[in-house]
C-alpha cells in the first residue's frame, strides 16, 4: 500500500534552494556531529511546481540513506543547478524526458554500492540493511514521489567511493524565462458540458473548480452506475466524459464501451493515479483513447480537455 498509493499533491511554485535550506536547518539538528552536511545553491535556479511536503520526504529518505552508509562519519553534499536534457542526450542515456529541469544532486562519502545493488535499489522491499534496520521502502517511495511530479531519479555509486542520487524536476512552464524556454500561452476554456466520474473527493472538487472556472458545465458523480445513468439521460448534451479507470460499481473502461453504444460522438478522457503505461497495461487501451495521470495541474487539465474537444 505504501508503494502503490499516489496521494493528491498540494502543488505550489517552489524555489528548491529555499526548500532545501529550510529542510537542512532541521536535518542538521538531528544528524550525527561527525557527518557534515552542505548545500551548493545553483544560480538563478528555475522554479518548479511541487508538493513541498513530498519533496521533504524525498530529501529525508535520501539523506537518511546516506547517513546509514557512513557509520564512521563523512559528508553529505546537496547541489542544485539548471540543466537542459536534449533529444540527443536522451538517446544515449536511460532518460525518456526532455526539456529544462532543476537538478538536485545528493552526494555522500559513504561505503557505496556495487553495480548489482544499484540495479535493485528502487525495487520495493529491497534493502542492504540488517533485520530491523529498514523496510526497503525508502528509495521506492522517493522514486514514486518524483515520478508523480513528472520527474525522474538516477543513482551512480561505486564500492568504497560513495553514492550520488540525482533528482530531475521539470521547470514550471510559466516560470522558466531564465532557463531559456518560451512561455506557453494561457490555456483556453469553453462552454461544453463535461461528465466527470471521479470517486476521489479532493480530485473531483479540484477538477470541478478548474473546469467551471473556465466556462465548462460539469456533471459530477462518484461511481460507475451513476455515471452511466447520467449518460443515458443527458447524452445529447454531453461533449466529453472524464472517467476514472477505478470506480465503484463500474470502471471507466466499461463506461467507455457503453458510450460507444449510446453516443460515440462523446469524447473520452480516462484518468488514473498510475502512469500512462500503467493505464494502458491495466485497461488494454488502444491508441485512440486519451488518458491523463492524476494528480494533474490546472494547465495540464485545461489543455488536455480543450485539445480532445477540438479534435
LUMVEXZA-742441 format. One record per residue (C-alpha): x, y, z. Coordinates in nm, 4 decimals, decimal comma, always signed. Each point is the difference from the previous one (the first is absolute). Last residue first. Example, Ala and Ser with C-alpha at 12.3 -4.5 7.8 and 13.67 -1.06 7.14 Angstrom:
2
+----------+----------+----------+
:       px :       py :       pz :
+----------+----------+----------+
:  +1,3670 :  -0,1060 :  +0,7140 :
:  -0,1370 :  -0,3440 :  +0,0660 :
+----------+----------+----------+
END
This chain:
311
+----------+----------+----------+
:       px :       py :       pz :
+----------+----------+----------+
:  -1,0240 :  +1,7054 :  -3,2420 :
:  -0,0995 :  +0,3220 :  +0,1761 :
:  -0,1559 :  -0,1686 :  +0,3030 :
:  +0,3123 :  -0,2107 :  +0,0566 :
:  +0,2307 :  +0,3023 :  -0,0218 :
:  -0,2178 :  +0,2113 :  +0,2282 :
:  -0,0176 :  -0,2702 :  +0,2679 :
:  +0,3743 :  -0,0711 :  -0,0145 :
:  +0,0908 :  +0,3694 :  +0,0145 :
:  -0,2328 :  +0,0615 :  +0,2929 :
:  +0,1273 :  -0,2961 :  +0,2018 :
:  +0,3687 :  +0,0746 :  -0,0588 :
:  -0,0506 :  +0,3659 :  +0,0944 :
:  -0,1969 :  -0,0821 :  +0,3144 :
:  +0,2724 :  -0,2454 :  +0,1100 :
:  -0,0614 :  -0,3731 :  -0,0101 :
:  +0,0120 :  -0,2458 :  +0,2895 :
:  -0,0876 :  -0,2308 :  -0,1532 :
:  +0,1085 :  -0,1307 :  -0,3396 :
:  -0,1817 :  +0,0893 :  -0,3221 :
:  -0,1322 :  -0,2322 :  -0,2682 :
:  -0,1279 :  +0,0287 :  -0,3564 :
:  -0,1472 :  -0,3015 :  -0,1761 :
:  +0,1034 :  -0,0415 :  -0,3651 :
:  +0,3228 :  -0,1913 :  +0,0750 :
:  -0,1879 :  -0,3084 :  +0,1124 :
:  -0,0462 :  -0,0802 :  +0,3641 :
:  +0,0721 :  -0,3321 :  +0,1648 :
:  -0,1402 :  +0,1354 :  +0,3285 :
:  +0,2771 :  -0,0809 :  +0,2477 :
:  +0,2884 :  +0,0240 :  -0,2444 :
:  -0,1174 :  +0,3211 :  -0,1633 :
:  -0,0581 :  +0,1797 :  +0,3270 :
:  +0,3260 :  -0,1264 :  +0,1475 :
:  +0,1941 :  +0,1257 :  -0,3014 :
:  -0,1605 :  +0,3406 :  +0,0504 :
:  +0,1099 :  -0,0105 :  +0,3642 :
:  -0,2437 :  -0,1037 :  +0,2703 :
:  -0,2270 :  +0,2361 :  +0,1934 :
:  -0,2509 :  -0,0322 :  -0,2813 :
:  -0,2155 :  +0,2019 :  -0,2369 :
:  -0,1678 :  -0,1051 :  -0,3248 :
:  -0,0931 :  +0,2774 :  -0,2438 :
:  -0,2953 :  -0,0604 :  -0,2299 :
:  -0,1659 :  +0,1960 :  -0,2823 :
:  -0,3721 :  -0,0499 :  -0,0549 :
:  -0,0669 :  -0,0595 :  -0,3701 :
:  -0,0425 :  -0,3728 :  +0,0683 :
:  -0,3402 :  +0,0661 :  +0,1573 :
:  -0,1773 :  -0,2830 :  +0,1842 :
:  +0,1850 :  -0,3044 :  -0,1376 :
:  +0,3502 :  +0,1478 :  -0,0004 :
:  -0,0807 :  +0,1539 :  +0,3371 :
:  -0,0627 :  -0,3489 :  +0,1371 :
:  +0,3557 :  -0,1069 :  -0,0879 :
:  +0,1346 :  +0,3121 :  +0,1707 :
:  -0,2004 :  -0,0879 :  +0,3108 :
:  +0,1760 :  -0,3369 :  +0,0075 :
:  +0,3396 :  +0,1736 :  -0,0287 :
:  -0,0893 :  +0,2406 :  +0,2815 :
:  -0,0802 :  -0,2753 :  +0,2461 :
:  -0,3421 :  -0,1018 :  +0,1279 :
:  -0,1323 :  -0,0489 :  +0,3536 :
:  +0,2443 :  +0,2236 :  +0,1828 :
:  +0,2412 :  +0,1701 :  -0,2411 :
:  +0,3570 :  -0,0884 :  -0,1023 :
:  +0,0718 :  +0,1314 :  -0,3511 :
:  -0,1147 :  +0,3498 :  +0,0920 :
:  -0,2169 :  +0,1382 :  -0,2783 :
:  +0,0034 :  +0,3478 :  -0,1539 :
:  -0,2887 :  +0,0010 :  -0,2497 :
:  -0,0183 :  +0,2672 :  -0,2700 :
:  -0,2664 :  +0,1642 :  -0,2151 :
:  -0,3056 :  -0,0754 :  +0,2125 :
:  -0,3279 :  +0,1643 :  -0,1021 :
:  -0,1392 :  -0,2716 :  -0,2265 :
:  +0,0972 :  -0,2716 :  +0,2548 :
:  -0,1848 :  +0,1592 :  +0,2934 :
:  -0,2261 :  -0,2734 :  +0,1373 :
:  +0,1964 :  -0,3051 :  -0,1190 :
:  +0,3331 :  +0,1575 :  +0,0905 :
:  -0,1212 :  +0,1025 :  +0,3437 :
:  -0,1094 :  -0,3603 :  +0,0653 :
:  +0,3389 :  -0,1317 :  -0,1130 :
:  +0,1754 :  +0,2370 :  +0,2390 :
:  -0,2285 :  -0,1114 :  +0,2826 :
:  +0,0895 :  -0,3638 :  -0,0724 :
:  +0,3738 :  +0,0812 :  +0,0004 :
:  +0,0408 :  +0,1935 :  +0,3247 :
:  +0,0846 :  +0,3463 :  +0,1357 :
:  -0,2037 :  +0,2335 :  -0,2200 :
:  +0,0471 :  +0,3436 :  -0,1495 :
:  -0,1833 :  +0,1730 :  -0,2883 :
:  +0,2263 :  +0,2962 :  -0,0834 :
:  -0,0904 :  +0,3018 :  -0,2154 :
:  +0,3127 :  +0,1624 :  -0,1432 :
:  +0,0754 :  +0,3719 :  +0,0257 :
:  +0,3629 :  +0,0108 :  +0,1141 :
:  -0,0756 :  +0,0151 :  +0,3730 :
:  -0,2414 :  -0,2878 :  -0,0526 :
:  +0,2887 :  -0,2157 :  -0,1185 :
:  +0,2426 :  +0,0976 :  +0,2768 :
:  -0,2481 :  -0,0236 :  +0,2880 :
:  -0,1479 :  -0,3252 :  -0,1256 :
:  +0,3468 :  -0,1539 :  -0,0292 :
:  +0,1005 :  +0,1037 :  +0,3536 :
:  -0,3221 :  -0,1343 :  +0,1545 :
:  +0,0322 :  -0,3292 :  -0,1869 :
:  +0,3664 :  -0,0389 :  +0,0975 :
:  -0,0786 :  +0,0680 :  +0,3671 :
:  -0,2997 :  -0,2345 :  +0,0043 :
:  +0,1767 :  -0,2915 :  -0,1677 :
:  -0,2851 :  -0,1927 :  -0,1655 :
:  +0,0249 :  +0,1723 :  -0,3384 :
:  -0,2509 :  -0,0187 :  -0,2855 :
:  -0,0083 :  +0,3450 :  -0,1612 :
:  -0,2467 :  +0,0485 :  -0,2864 :
:  +0,0883 :  +0,3162 :  -0,1917 :
:  -0,2361 :  +0,2528 :  -0,1592 :
:  +0,1579 :  +0,2402 :  -0,2488 :
:  +0,0426 :  +0,3757 :  +0,0530 :
:  +0,3757 :  +0,0338 :  -0,0434 :
:  +0,3362 :  +0,0791 :  +0,1595 :
:  +0,3367 :  +0,0810 :  -0,1547 :
:  +0,3402 :  -0,0558 :  +0,1616 :
:  +0,2135 :  +0,3129 :  +0,0192 :
:  +0,2825 :  +0,0127 :  -0,2533 :
:  +0,3117 :  -0,2033 :  +0,0640 :
:  +0,3108 :  +0,1755 :  +0,1283 :
:  +0,3058 :  -0,0515 :  -0,2179 :
:  +0,3043 :  -0,1747 :  +0,1411 :
:  +0,3307 :  +0,1591 :  +0,0990 :
:  +0,0389 :  -0,1162 :  +0,3596 :
:  -0,0292 :  +0,3600 :  +0,1120 :
:  -0,3452 :  +0,0179 :  -0,1624 :
:  -0,1095 :  -0,3117 :  +0,1886 :
:  -0,2888 :  +0,1100 :  +0,2188 :
:  -0,3102 :  -0,0710 :  -0,2087 :
:  +0,1269 :  -0,3411 :  -0,1092 :
:  +0,0991 :  -0,1173 :  +0,3482 :
:  +0,3465 :  -0,1566 :  -0,0239 :
:  -0,0196 :  -0,3786 :  -0,0046 :
:  +0,1551 :  -0,1761 :  +0,3012 :
:  +0,3103 :  -0,2188 :  -0,0405 :
:  +0,1307 :  -0,1709 :  +0,3144 :
:  +0,3569 :  -0,1300 :  -0,0038 :
:  +0,1228 :  -0,2439 :  +0,2649 :
:  +0,3763 :  -0,0166 :  +0,0461 :
:  +0,1710 :  -0,2784 :  +0,1909 :
:  +0,3261 :  -0,0577 :  +0,1874 :
:  +0,3357 :  -0,1232 :  -0,1216 :
:  +0,0584 :  -0,3220 :  +0,1977 :
:  -0,2160 :  -0,2052 :  -0,2324 :
:  -0,1097 :  +0,2126 :  -0,2930 :
:  -0,3112 :  +0,2086 :  -0,0432 :
:  -0,2151 :  +0,1839 :  -0,2522 :
:  -0,3722 :  +0,0393 :  +0,0563 :
:  -0,2860 :  +0,1392 :  -0,2071 :
:  -0,3297 :  +0,1736 :  +0,0741 :
:  -0,2792 :  +0,1127 :  -0,2303 :
:  -0,2487 :  +0,2825 :  -0,0410 :
:  -0,3679 :  +0,0193 :  -0,0833 :
:  -0,0862 :  +0,0943 :  +0,3611 :
:  -0,1566 :  -0,3445 :  +0,0518 :
:  +0,3310 :  -0,1507 :  -0,1148 :
:  +0,1803 :  +0,1977 :  +0,2699 :
:  -0,2388 :  -0,1313 :  +0,2649 :
:  +0,0234 :  -0,3580 :  -0,1255 :
:  +0,3810 :  -0,0035 :  -0,0011 :
:  +0,0114 :  +0,1423 :  +0,3531 :
:  -0,2382 :  -0,2738 :  +0,1151 :
:  +0,2104 :  -0,2606 :  -0,1818 :
:  +0,3028 :  +0,1381 :  +0,1832 :
:  -0,1497 :  -0,0167 :  +0,3486 :
:  -0,1960 :  -0,3248 :  -0,0327 :
:  +0,2683 :  -0,2582 :  +0,0851 :
:  -0,1424 :  -0,0305 :  +0,3505 :
:  +0,3143 :  +0,0970 :  +0,1890 :
:  +0,2278 :  -0,0895 :  +0,2913 :
:  -0,2175 :  -0,2673 :  +0,1647 :
:  +0,1725 :  -0,2804 :  -0,1855 :
:  +0,3252 :  +0,1207 :  -0,1548 :
:  +0,0339 :  +0,2617 :  -0,2690 :
:  +0,0624 :  -0,0725 :  -0,3686 :
:  -0,3646 :  +0,0572 :  -0,0845 :
:  -0,2446 :  -0,1076 :  -0,2709 :
:  -0,3585 :  +0,0312 :  +0,1263 :
:  -0,1269 :  +0,1709 :  -0,3156 :
:  +0,2582 :  +0,0275 :  -0,2805 :
:  +0,1758 :  +0,3348 :  -0,0346 :
:  +0,3244 :  -0,1396 :  +0,1412 :
:  +0,0209 :  -0,2902 :  -0,2439 :
:  +0,2369 :  +0,1080 :  -0,2790 :
:  +0,2155 :  +0,1897 :  +0,2475 :
:  +0,0545 :  -0,3226 :  +0,1967 :
:  +0,1335 :  -0,1790 :  -0,3078 :
:  +0,2304 :  +0,2906 :  -0,0862 :
:  +0,1459 :  -0,0142 :  +0,3507 :
:  -0,0814 :  +0,2607 :  +0,2568 :
:  +0,1793 :  +0,2789 :  +0,1838 :
:  +0,1559 :  -0,0103 :  +0,3471 :
:  -0,0744 :  +0,3627 :  +0,0733 :
:  +0,1371 :  +0,3279 :  -0,1291 :
:  -0,3432 :  +0,1374 :  -0,0855 :
:  -0,1437 :  +0,1863 :  -0,2979 :
:  -0,3533 :  +0,1357 :  -0,0402 :
:  -0,0551 :  +0,1695 :  -0,3367 :
:  -0,3081 :  +0,2140 :  -0,0656 :
:  -0,0435 :  +0,0788 :  -0,3695 :
:  -0,2589 :  +0,2576 :  -0,1034 :
:  -0,1210 :  -0,0940 :  -0,3449 :
:  -0,0374 :  +0,1508 :  -0,3461 :
:  -0,1124 :  -0,2280 :  -0,2822 :
:  -0,0013 :  -0,3696 :  -0,0814 :
:  -0,1300 :  -0,3144 :  +0,1663 :
:  +0,0678 :  -0,3668 :  -0,0806 :
:  +0,3353 :  -0,0292 :  +0,1756 :
:  +0,2240 :  -0,3078 :  +0,0101 :
:  +0,2785 :  +0,1871 :  -0,1838 :
:  +0,1209 :  +0,0085 :  -0,3611 :
:  -0,3262 :  +0,0907 :  -0,1710 :
:  -0,0980 :  +0,2329 :  +0,2848 :
:  +0,3131 :  +0,2087 :  -0,0580 :
:  -0,0764 :  +0,0471 :  -0,3708 :
:  -0,3594 :  +0,0988 :  +0,0748 :
:  +0,1270 :  +0,2645 :  +0,2380 :
:  -0,0107 :  +0,0113 :  +0,3776 :
:  +0,0674 :  +0,3544 :  +0,1184 :
:  +0,1296 :  +0,0504 :  +0,3524 :
:  -0,0466 :  +0,2634 :  +0,2706 :
:  +0,1961 :  -0,0610 :  +0,3187 :
:  -0,0298 :  -0,1199 :  +0,3588 :
:  +0,2603 :  -0,1664 :  +0,2225 :
:  -0,0418 :  -0,2006 :  +0,3194 :
:  +0,3183 :  -0,1213 :  +0,1669 :
:  +0,0005 :  -0,2653 :  +0,2703 :
:  +0,3244 :  -0,0536 :  +0,1880 :
:  +0,1779 :  -0,2657 :  +0,2013 :
:  -0,0455 :  -0,1813 :  +0,3281 :
:  +0,0849 :  -0,3470 :  +0,1259 :
:  -0,3446 :  -0,1506 :  -0,0656 :
:  -0,0038 :  +0,1618 :  -0,3474 :
:  -0,2448 :  -0,2013 :  -0,2169 :
:  -0,2748 :  +0,0522 :  +0,2599 :
:  +0,0370 :  +0,3751 :  -0,0396 :
:  -0,0333 :  -0,0261 :  -0,3781 :
:  -0,3273 :  -0,1936 :  +0,0312 :
:  -0,1213 :  +0,2537 :  +0,2568 :
:  +0,0829 :  +0,2742 :  -0,2519 :
:  -0,1881 :  -0,1777 :  -0,2787 :
:  -0,3138 :  -0,0703 :  +0,2027 :
:  -0,0022 :  +0,3467 :  +0,1555 :
:  +0,0466 :  +0,1761 :  -0,3316 :
:  -0,2840 :  -0,2004 :  -0,1549 :
:  -0,2302 :  +0,0750 :  +0,2940 :
:  +0,0934 :  +0,3683 :  -0,0246 :
:  -0,1076 :  -0,0102 :  -0,3648 :
:  -0,3328 :  -0,1540 :  +0,1065 :
:  -0,0612 :  +0,2819 :  +0,2452 :
:  +0,0971 :  +0,2616 :  -0,2576 :
:  -0,2531 :  -0,1288 :  -0,2549 :
:  +0,1537 :  +0,1139 :  -0,3270 :
:  -0,0153 :  +0,2473 :  -0,2879 :
:  +0,3643 :  +0,0922 :  -0,0649 :
:  +0,1654 :  +0,3409 :  -0,0387 :
:  +0,3336 :  +0,0169 :  -0,1833 :
:  +0,3155 :  +0,0733 :  +0,1964 :
:  +0,1539 :  +0,3409 :  -0,0558 :
:  +0,3407 :  -0,1311 :  +0,1180 :
:  +0,0084 :  -0,3543 :  +0,1414 :
:  +0,0430 :  -0,0327 :  +0,3751 :
:  +0,2742 :  -0,2202 :  +0,1404 :
:  -0,1357 :  -0,1457 :  +0,3237 :
:  +0,2064 :  -0,1684 :  +0,2724 :
:  -0,0397 :  -0,2714 :  +0,2632 :
:  +0,2947 :  -0,1208 :  +0,2101 :
:  -0,0385 :  -0,3342 :  +0,1790 :
:  +0,1987 :  -0,0395 :  +0,3241 :
:  -0,2573 :  +0,2052 :  +0,1909 :
:  -0,2656 :  -0,2664 :  -0,0620 :
:  -0,3144 :  +0,1301 :  -0,1685 :
:  -0,2965 :  +0,1289 :  +0,2002 :
:  +0,0695 :  +0,3728 :  +0,0095 :
:  +0,1535 :  +0,0015 :  -0,3469 :
:  -0,3253 :  -0,1416 :  -0,1411 :
:  -0,2133 :  +0,2877 :  +0,1297 :
:  +0,2036 :  +0,2793 :  -0,1535 :
:  +0,0550 :  -0,2282 :  -0,2997 :
:  -0,3710 :  +0,0025 :  -0,0825 :
:  -0,0181 :  +0,3793 :  -0,0092 :
:  +0,3025 :  +0,0200 :  -0,2307 :
:  -0,1458 :  -0,2745 :  -0,2230 :
:  -0,3291 :  +0,1880 :  -0,0466 :
:  +0,1733 :  +0,3330 :  -0,0614 :
:  +0,2350 :  -0,1425 :  -0,2630 :
:  -0,2898 :  -0,1984 :  -0,1500 :
:  -0,1880 :  +0,3197 :  -0,0820 :
:  -0,3639 :  -0,1047 :  -0,0107 :
:  -0,3165 :  +0,0624 :  -0,1988 :
:  -0,2614 :  -0,1941 :  +0,1943 :
:  -0,1588 :  -0,3442 :  -0,0339 :
:  -0,2055 :  -0,1560 :  +0,2768 :
:  +0,0199 :  -0,3580 :  -0,1270 :
:  -0,2803 :  -0,2553 :  +0,0152 :
:  +0,1630 :  -0,3140 :  +0,1340 :
:  +0,1165 :  -0,2815 :  -0,2310 :
:  -0,0258 :  -0,3263 :  +0,1906 :
:  +0,1829 :  -0,3003 :  -0,1466 :
:  +0,3236 :  +0,0026 :  +0,1976 :
:  -0,1485 :  +0,0570 :  +0,3448 :
:  -0,2827 :  -0,2395 :  -0,0808 :
+----------+----------+----------+
END
